[in-house]
Each structure stands twice: as structure tokens, then as C-alpha cells.
Amino acid sequence: MSKSNIYLPYLMRIEKITQEAPGVKTFRLKFEKEEDVKEFSFKSGQFGEYSAFGEGESTFCIASSPTKKGYIECTFRATGRVTNGLDALEEGNTMGFRGPFGNTFPMDEWKGKNLVFVAGGIALPPMRCVICNALDTRENFKDITIVYGAKSVNDLVYKDELKEWADRPDVNLVTTVDPGGETPDWKGEVGFVPSVLDKVAPSSENTVAIVCGPPIMIKFTFPVLEKLGFKDENIYTTLENRMKCGVGKCGRCNVGKLYVCKDGPVFSKAQLNDIPAEEY
């Protein structure tokens, strides 16, 4: 996105495509112009507009860490016209990207704290950015716990990275699948994310919790965190549903008194308390 024209996308070449799960892919995107590499920067939590030329734009997070230079990554599920257009692209093809937009996770404020990440299904991508950022600057944080679940083993995304995180002595990774979604060789938990989080019972002392998942998962996870002693100002989530234009013009992401694309997408639970839960 040119700094002089927010509607002009960067031209991006698809360097690598990874099939994460059925209908879910990750694109590694490199800037076609060298001057764009030098101009571009972002922080964990920000999002962008990804375009399949002739089909339109779709809004989702930047899934890679800002510690990785020269490229960005995005993960999406093919569910509609634009994402199906993206899904049809191949390595070497050109697509568009506008961004970054939105606010960020306050990682500087989290230095010296424990981090607990709670994610469900395709909602791990918005969290992957901040997880990788934290792991790449590991000295800034204390204990790191990741609780991640999906409907089935096949639906888990970033399987290679999950193995890497599981092998790290400085990460406590807990993976789970819904009842009936396990395979004979599954060694993780079986149960819904909120109940598994309750079982893991991470300490709330000097700890920040970051939650991202389907609305129903978030609805049942917040009470578990409250039971564990987490204060609302120490619980963060990212709301990406409904966003369209990215710059507060279309009004599609209006939630209560907030515009997700301009006021978010990162919010603390304290910020969301004045908004009816059904709104987000």
C-alpha cells in the first residue's frame, strides 16, 4: 500500500504455498519491488487486505512475525469468492496486499510477564504472529503456555510449527481436539478448549492471556480465565469478523461504539465490557 494512496496495493509474489488443513493454506508473500521492502513495516496484531485480481479483496491478519524481514505470510480458508480466487493461485503468481492496518498487541508492556495463548481452529493465525514474535524475543518474557484446539486432528493448522513448539523446553504446548476428532495415534488432549484450559489452570499471577477463536469458544473461555483469577485488563483478543474496507469507511465492522478496523482489531476484555457479547 503506497503511503500516498491507501487504495493502491503492494504487488506481492507468492513464494511458497503450504497446505495447512482441508481448505486452509498459508501464502508466503514477497514484495515485487525492492523499494517496497524498505518502506514496509508492521507490528504484531495488524491486518491487511489481500486481493485476487478480478475477484476483490479479503481481510485477514498478517500471520508472520515482524521479526522476519522481506516477506509476510497469511493463512486463510477458502470460503467465498475472494478466498476461492486466492486458493486458485499458484506459487510464482502475483497478488495484491494493502496494509498494515489496525492497532497492535502491546508487547512492550508485556515484557517480564508470563504469556498464555488460547486459540481454536483457524483462529491460530492471528495468534501465530504474536507467538512467533514472543519466541523470537524469548528473553523478554517468562513462562509461555499455548493451549490450542481444533475439531479434529486433521483440522489443526501449522502442524510443523506445533511440533517445533512442543519440542522447545521453554514452551508449554497443550493441543486438544473435540470429542470424536482424535485419531488412534493422537497423544494430545480430547475436549473443548475452555475445559482443557480449566484443566491446565495456568497461574494468573503476572500473566497476560491472549484469546482468539470462534465466538462460542471465546464466550466460554472468558469465564474460565475469570475463575483462574485473570483481570479483564490482562485478557486480550483480536476481532477480525465483519471487517471489509480496513479504514472505517464501509461501517461493516461497527461493533457498539467501536470500529474494529480502526479501534482494533486488538482489544482487552476491559475494553469490550461495554459492548453486548452478541455484538462480537
N, C-alpha and C positions, 0 to 999 in steps of 0.2 A: 504494500500500500504506500504510494507516494505520500510523503509528508505534506505536499502541497495540494493533494487531491485524495480525500479519504475514500473515494469510489473507484480509484484506479488500483487494480490488484498487482501484486508482485507476480511475475511469471515463475512458476516452480516446475522443476523436472522431477518426475518420480524416480528416485534412485533405487528404491527397494520396496517390495510388497511382501508383507508377512500375513499369512492366513492364520488368524488367532483362534477362531472358533467358527462354527457354521454361520455364514453370512457376515462375519466380522473380520475386517482387515486393518492392518496398520500400514500407512504410507510413510516412508522416509522421503522428505522433500528437500531438494537443494535449489538455491536461488540460481536462476539462469544468468543473471547479471552480477558481476563481481562487486559493483558499487552498492548493490542491494545488501550483500553480505556485510559490508562495512557499516551500512546505515541501520540495519535491523538489530533490535534487542527486545527482550521481553522478560517478564518475571513469572514465577510460578503462580498459576491460577488464572492467567489471562487466556482469552479465546480468540478465535478468528473466523472469518468467512471463507469457506473453501468452495471453489467453483469448478464444475464440469462445464466446459464451454458449450453453449447451446441448450443447456438444461437449467442453469440457475446456480444459486449459492445455498450452502447449508452451513449452519453454525454449530461448531463444537470446539472443545478445548484444544490447546496445544498440549500434547501428551508427553513430549520430551522435556528434559530439564534444561534450564537456561545455562547450565554449566557446559553443555555440549554446543559447540560453535559450528557455524557453517551450514546447519540444516535444522529443520524442525520435523516432528513426527505428529501424526494424527491417527486416531483409531475410530472407526465408525462401523455401524451396522447398516447394511443395505435394506432400507425400509420404504423408500419413496422415490420420486422421480430423480431428485438430485443425487441422493446417495446411490441409487442404482446406476446413474450416469458415472459417478466416481468408481463404482465397483467394476464397470466395464473397461476402465483404463488399465493400461499395462505399464510395466517398467520402461522408462525412457520417454513416456508421453509427457506432455505439458499440461498443467492445470493452473488455476489462479488461487491466490491467497490474499485476503485483506486483513490487516491487523498489525499489532495486537490491540485488542480492546479489553475493557473492563479493569477491575481492581485486582489485587493480589493477596495471596496468603502472607500474613505479617511475620515472615520467618526471622527477621532480625529480632523481633520481640520474643520469639520462642527460644532463643539461644540459652543454653543452660537448663532447658526443661526436657522432660520425657515427652515422647510423642506416641499417641495411639491412633492408628489409622483403621477405620472401619468402612469397608466397601462391599457392594453387592453387584455381581454381574458385570454388565457393560459400563458400570459407573466407576470401575477401577481406573480407566484412562485419565479422568481429571485429577485423580489422586496420584497416578504414576509420576506426573510431573514433579509434585512436591516430595514424594517419597525418594525419587532419584536425586533430587536436589539435596535433600537431607543426607542421603547416603554419600553423595559426592563431597559434602562438607561435614562429614561424620563427627569431627572434633567439636562441632558447635552444639551437639545435643547429647543427652544422656540416653536412657533406655528407649529403644524404638520397638513398638509392637504393631504388627499388621494382622488384622482379622478380615479375611476375605472369603466370600462365598458366592456360589452360583447355583443355578437349578440342577446342573449335572456336572460331572467331571469334564465332559466334552465342552461345556459352556464356559469353563474357566479361561480367561484371556491371559496373555503374557506367560505362558506355561514355562518357557525357558528362564524368564526372569524370576518366576516363583521358585524354581529350583535353585537359582543363584542366591535369592534371599534366604531360602531355607538352610543353605549351607553356610551362611555367614554367622559367626559366633556372636556378632554384635546386633543381631536382629532376631526378634521372636515372631515368627510367622505361624499363624494358625489359619488353615484353609478348611472350608466346610462346603458340603453340597446338601441340597434339600433332600429330605427322606425320599428314597426311590431313585435318586440321581447318582448313587455310588456305583462303582464297578467292583468286581471281585478283588482286584489288587489295590483298591483305594485305601490309603493309610491315614487320611485326614479325618476330620470330624464329620458327622452326619447330623444336620439340624439347621434351623434357620439362623441367620446371622445374629439377631438380637439375643437369642437364647445361648448361642455359643459365646458371645461377648460376656454375658452374665456369668457363664461358667469360667471363662478366663479371668474375669474380675480384675482388670488392671487397676493399680492404685491411682487415685485422683490427685495425690499429693505432688505438687509441682509438675503437673501433667496437662498437656493440651490434647484434646480429642478432635480428630478431623473425620467427618462422616460424609459419605456420598453413596447414593444408591437410589433405587426406586422409591417413590413417595411412601409406600406402605412400609418399606424397611426403615426409612428414616423415622416414620411415625412411632414404630415400636422400639427403635434404638435409643431415642432421646430419653424415655423413661428409665431405661437400664442405666444410662450414664448418670442420670439424676440419682438413682438408687445407689450408685457407686460413689457418689459424692462430688461429681463434676459440677462446677458452677457454669451457668449459662454463658458467661463471658469467656470461658475456656473451651467451649464447644464450637467448632466451625463446620460449615458445609458450603457446597457450591451448587447454585441453582442454574441449570442451563436449559431447562424445558421452556418452550414457548419463544425463545429468542429468535429473531428473524433478521432485522436490519443491522443490529450491533451498535447503533449510535443513537438510540432513543427517539427515532422518527416515526416508526410504524405503530408503536404502542402495544404490540403483541405481547411483550414481556412484562407489562404492567402488573405488579403484584401489590395490592393495597396501595400505599403511598409511594412505593418504590418502582423503579425501572431496573430490572435485573441487569440489563446490558450496561447501564451507566452507573448504578449504585452498587452493583455486584460484578461478577456472579458470586463472589466470596462474601459470606455473611457469618457473623457469630449468631448463636442461638438467641443471645440477648437482643440482637437487632431484629430478630424475627418474632419476638414475643407479642408485638403489637399487630401482627398480621394473622388472620384466621388460618389455621393449618391447612384447610382445604384449598387455600389460595396458592400454596406452593407444594 
